[in-house]
Amino acid sequence: MVTAATVVGVSEVLRFTVEYEPPDETGAIVARVREVPSALSFGHTREEARANVLDALKLMLSPEPGTSDEDTLDVPLAS
């Protein structure tokens, strides 16, 4: 199952596709972001899995603590 998700950042809106795996033997549903293969998480419902994977993605996109503006790089988003 695939659904669209939107993450709102400071100055841009990014659209991602969240994919779900069927529940495993424990009932856990794995959710992953198609465009960011390392962004994945799980939950016991689709809603929980979606919320968890979006939290993981937000953490991945957040600047590291202690970085300054000089340490960041602005990358334009594809249109």
C-alpha positions in Angstrom: 0.0 0.0 0.0 1.3 3.5 -0.9 0.2 6.9 0.4 1.5 10.4 0.0 2.9 12.4 2.8 3.9 16.0 3.1 6.6 17.3 5.4 6.6 21.1 5.9 10.0 22.6 6.5 11.1 26.1 7.2 10.7 27.4 3.7 9.7 24.5 1.5 7.1 21.8 1.2 8.4 18.4 0.3 6.3 15.5 -0.9 7.2 12.0 -0.2 5.6 8.6 -0.8 5.1 6.3 2.2 5.0 2.6 1.5 3.7 0.0 3.9 4.5 -3.7 4.3 1.9 -6.2 5.4 1.9 -6.8 9.2 4.5 -9.3 10.3 3.8 -12.2 12.7 3.8 -9.8 15.7 1.4 -7.4 14.0 4.0 -4.7 13.3 3.6 -2.7 10.0 6.8 -1.4 8.5 6.5 2.0 6.8 9.2 3.4 4.5 9.7 6.6 2.5 10.2 5.5 -1.1 12.4 8.5 -1.9 14.6 8.1 1.2 15.4 4.3 1.5 17.0 4.7 5.0 13.8 6.4 6.4 11.8 3.6 7.8 9.9 2.8 11.0 7.1 0.6 12.2 3.8 0.7 14.2 1.0 -1.5 15.2 -1.4 0.4 13.0 -0.9 2.1 9.6 -1.5 5.5 11.4 1.2 4.8 14.0 3.6 3.5 11.4 3.0 6.6 9.2 3.5 9.0 12.2 6.7 7.1 13.2 8.3 7.1 9.8 7.5 10.8 9.3 9.2 11.5 12.7 12.2 9.6 11.5 12.3 11.5 8.2 12.1 14.9 10.1 15.0 13.8 12.3 17.0 12.8 9.2 16.4 16.2 7.6 17.0 18.3 10.7 20.4 20.0 11.1 22.8 18.6 13.6 22.9 20.4 16.9 25.7 22.9 17.1 25.9 23.6 13.3 25.9 27.1 12.2 24.5 28.7 9.0 28.0 28.4 7.6 28.0 24.7 8.0 24.7 24.1 6.1 24.3 23.8 2.4 21.1 24.9 0.6 20.1 22.4 -2.1 17.4 23.4 -4.5 14.5 21.0 -4.8 13.6 19.6 -8.1 10.5 21.1 -9.6 
